[in-house]
Amino acid sequence: MKKVIFFAIMLFTILFREGNATDLQVSKNLSNVILSWTGGSVPYYVVRSTSPLFYYNNALLADNYFNTQIIDLGALTATDNFYYDVSGVGETPADESNPARLVPLITSLSPDYGKPGDTIIVNGNNFAAIDYDNIVLGLAKK
């Protein structure tokens, strides 16, 4: 039986769904969430959401993934509660009605500081293909 896991900083709730990926478990290491599972048919599709029904805020953690463990780096630093789903080949992913995108990863800023009105180049991976879909709400360094 497939499990969808709700994860908050210290709270684990398991919701059951039909499917082949089994024994989905969650643990933590520092600020990271570690998901482990058995069963299902590779490759896997792994998605995280702030919606228990995966209607919005879906983030694709892995697609075409062949391992049975994945680390969601820094997930414990977020203030959101997360729901996770692992789908194998032939299973319907939880985010079918609103497919997830890969989480953008910022690798560098150039320059690494500035004042209001300055232009700062954000380098990284998994940004939207269309520039105006890449919106930076704010960057702050303490």
N, C-alpha and C positions, 0 to 999 in steps of 0.2 A: 504494500500500500504506500502511495506517495504521501509525503508530508510537506506542508508549507509551514515554515517556522516564522513566528513573530519574535523579534529580538529587541529588547530595550536594554539599557546598560546593565541591569542586574536581574532582568525578568525574562523567562523563557516560556512561551506558550506554543504548543504544537497543534496545528490544525490539520486534519486528515483530508486528503483528496485521492481519488482513484488514480492509478497509474503504476508504473514499474519501478521507478527509483524508490528505494526503501531505506529505512533507518537513517533518515536525514537528521544529523546532530549538529549542534552549534557549541562552540567553546570560544574562549577569548585568550588572547596573548597580547599584553600591553594594551594598545589602543586598536587592535585588530580583531575582527571576527573571523573565526575559522569554521567553515562548513565542511562536513564529511558525510558521505553516504555510501550505500552499496546498491547493487542491482541496477536495473535499467539497461538500455542499449546505447552504447556510445555512437556518435559523440553526444555530449550533453550541452544543454542551453541553461545558463544560470542567470537569474534576474533578481534584483532587489527592488522593493517598492516601499513607499510610505503609506500605501493604500492596501488594506487587507484583501481587497478584491482585485488589486492590480489595475485599477482604472486610471491612475495618474502617478506622476513622479516615479516612473519605472526606469531603472538603470540596468543596462546589460553588463554583467560581470564577466561572462564568458559565452562564446558561441563556438561550436565545433570543437568542444573541449573534451579531452580524452582521459583526464585524471578524475579521481573520486574525492578530491579535496581541493578547496579553493580558499584563499585568504582575501577578505574584504578589508584592504588596508585603510586604517584610520577611521573605520566605521564607528568606533566608540567615542570619537571626538565630536560626532554630530549630536545635535539635540533631538533629532527625529527618532521615532520608533521605526524599525525596519521589518519587513516581511520578505522572506526568501522563497524562491521556487527553483527546483532543479527538474528539468525535463529531459528525458532521453528520446532517442529516435522513435517516432510513432506516437509519442505522447503529446497532448495538447498543452502548450505552455500557458501558465496562468495569465500572462499579459497578452493573450491572443487579440483582444479587442483594442489594445493600445500598446503596440510593440515598443520594447525598450531600445534605447541607444546606448552605445558604450559611454561610460563616464569620461568626460574630458579630464585630461591629465596635464597640468601646467608643469613644464620642466624648467623654465627660466623666465625672468623678466629683464628687459633691457631698456633703459637703465633699471637697476633694482630699487630705485626710489624716485620720487618726484613730488611736485606740489600740484594743487588743483589747476587744471588747464594744460598740464604737460602731457605729452604723448609717451606712453609706455608700450613697448612691444611685448606681447604675451606669446611665448613659444610653448608648444606641447603637442599632444596627440588627441585624437578623437573629437576634434572640433567639428561643427557643422560645415557642410560644403559651401553654404552661402554665407558670406561675411555678416550680413545683418541678422542672421540667426545666432550669432555668437555675441551674447550680451554679457558684459562684465558689470555686475552691480556695485562692486566696491572691493578694493583690496586694502588691507590695513596691516601694518606691522607694528607690534607692540614692543 
